[in-house]
Amino acid sequence: MASSKPAYKNLSDEEEADIQAEILADPDHPELTDEQIATGRPFAEVFPDLAESIRRAEVEAEREASKERVSLDLDGDVLAKFRATGEGWEERINTVLRSAKP
């Protein structure tokens, strides 16, 4: 049974101020200047291939979330023909079933 308590604790104003001070004091990550911010470009523009792979992964995750695992008995020859078409044969079966008239 999941706990109803949040996985984090509420910070006091003092704790929050300490954290913010540590962030500002970090020499490896100085706060950006207005000039630096003005030169910023969108992630997808700077890394188009990576942005596209992330988008595809999100679409696939949404698709997988809507699927339901079932057990289905198919004739061996039908299954062999779909498997022989290579990777993605399960999705091709899904497409054929979706297009069938009930």
C-alpha positions in Angstrom: 0.0 0.0 0.0 1.4 3.4 -1.0 2.1 6.0 1.7 -0.1 9.1 1.7 2.9 11.1 2.9 4.7 13.2 0.2 8.1 11.9 -0.8 9.6 15.3 0.2 9.5 17.5 3.2 8.5 21.1 3.3 11.5 23.4 3.6 11.5 26.2 6.1 12.3 29.7 4.7 15.7 29.5 6.3 16.5 26.1 4.6 15.3 27.4 1.3 17.5 30.6 1.7 20.5 28.4 2.5 19.9 26.2 -0.6 19.5 29.3 -2.9 22.7 30.8 -1.4 24.6 27.6 -2.1 23.3 27.6 -5.7 24.5 31.2 -6.2 27.9 30.4 -4.7 28.6 27.5 -7.0 31.6 28.5 -9.2 30.8 25.8 -11.7 27.4 27.1 -12.5 27.3 30.9 -12.4 24.0 32.7 -13.0 23.6 33.6 -16.7 23.8 37.2 -17.7 21.1 39.0 -19.7 23.5 38.9 -22.7 24.0 35.1 -22.4 20.2 34.6 -22.1 19.6 36.7 -25.2 21.9 34.4 -27.3 20.0 31.3 -26.2 18.4 29.0 -28.9 15.7 26.4 -28.6 16.9 22.9 -27.7 15.3 21.4 -30.8 17.3 23.9 -33.0 20.6 23.2 -31.3 20.1 19.4 -31.1 17.6 18.5 -33.8 18.4 14.7 -33.8 18.2 14.4 -30.1 15.0 16.4 -29.9 13.4 14.1 -32.5 14.5 11.0 -30.7 13.0 12.3 -27.5 9.8 13.2 -29.3 9.6 9.6 -30.9 10.3 8.1 -27.4 7.4 10.1 -25.9 5.0 9.1 -28.7 6.0 5.4 -28.3 5.5 5.7 -24.5 2.0 7.1 -25.0 1.3 4.3 -27.5 2.5 1.6 -25.2 0.5 3.1 -22.3 -2.7 2.6 -24.3 -2.0 -1.1 -25.1 -3.3 -4.0 -23.2 -1.5 -7.4 -23.1 -3.7 -10.3 -24.0 -3.3 -14.0 -24.9 -4.5 -14.9 -28.4 -4.3 -18.2 -30.2 -3.3 -17.7 -33.9 -2.8 -20.3 -36.6 0.9 -21.2 -36.9 1.1 -20.3 -40.6 -0.4 -16.8 -40.0 2.0 -16.2 -37.2 4.9 -17.4 -39.3 4.0 -15.1 -42.2 3.9 -12.0 -39.9 7.1 -13.0 -38.1 8.8 -13.5 -41.5 8.2 -9.8 -42.3 10.8 -8.8 -39.6 10.8 -6.4 -36.7 7.5 -4.7 -36.0 5.4 -7.8 -37.0 3.3 -7.4 -33.8 2.3 -3.8 -34.9 1.5 -5.1 -38.4 -0.9 -7.7 -36.9 -2.5 -4.8 -34.8 -3.0 -2.8 -38.0 -4.7 -5.6 -39.8 -6.9 -6.3 -36.8 -7.8 -2.7 -36.5 -8.8 -2.5 -40.2 -11.1 -5.6 -40.0 -14.8 -5.1 -39.9 -16.4 -6.7 -36.8 
